[in-house]
Amino acid sequence: MSFARVRWACRRGMLELDVLFQPFVENHYQALSEADQATFVRLLECEDPELFAWFMGHQQCPDAELAEMVVRVRGRAAP
């Protein structure tokens, strides 16, 4: 997926997710390995309610790779 499409996919229906995804994609996505970029794209394919629950810590993501990416995105969201 092109960088422009990834950036577009980071625009979500929830402000809380936008605040996490947009800075991550702008500042860190291109430095990821191809495998990690693919994992990030898979994460973006998840539904907003699932993502919200994972990022807010209400639920644990059942997929280990996606769970690790959630931790990475959340860890880099802070200024």
N, C-alpha and C positions, 0 to 999 in steps of 0.2 A: 504494500500500500504506500502511495506517495506521502511525503511529509505533509503536503497541503491537505490531503484527505484525513490523515491522522489528526491534524490540528482541528479540522472541521468536526471530526468524531468526538473530540474532547468537549465540544459545546453540548452540554447536557440539559435536561429539563429541570435540574435541581441546582440552585446556586452553590450549595455545599460541595457538590461534585465539581462544578466549574472552578471553584477556588482551589481545588486540589489538582485537577488535571491540566488546566491551562498553563500555570507556571511550570509544571513538570515537563510538559511537552516542549515548551519554549526554551527551557534552560538545561534539560537533561536528556531528552529523548534521543537526539542525534548522537550522543556519546555512548549510548547503549550498544551492546553487541547485537548482531542480527537476530540471534535467538531471543535475547531480551526484548528487542523491538517487537518480535512476533508475539511474545507473551503479553506485552503491553497492548497490542492490537486485539488479542483475544480478550483481555480484560475489558476493553472498550466495547466489545460485543455483548457484554452482560447487561442485564436490565438494571435500570436506575435503583429500584428498591433493594435489589441484592447488593449492588455496589455501596449504597448508603449504609446498609447494615454491616457490611464488612469494614468499611472505612471508619465508621463510628464505634466499632467494637461490639456491636450488638450480636453479631454472629461470626463464626469462623468460616472462612471460605474453604470448601471441601477439596479444592484443587490446590495442591502444594505449590505449584509454579505461580498460580494466580495469587495465592496467599502471600508469597514472597514479594511479588510485585506490589501488592497492596501496602506492605510494610515499607518498601522502597519509596513509593510515591508519597505515602504519609510522612515518612522521615525527611523528605526533601521539600515538603510543602511549607515548613516553617522558614521564615526569612533569616 
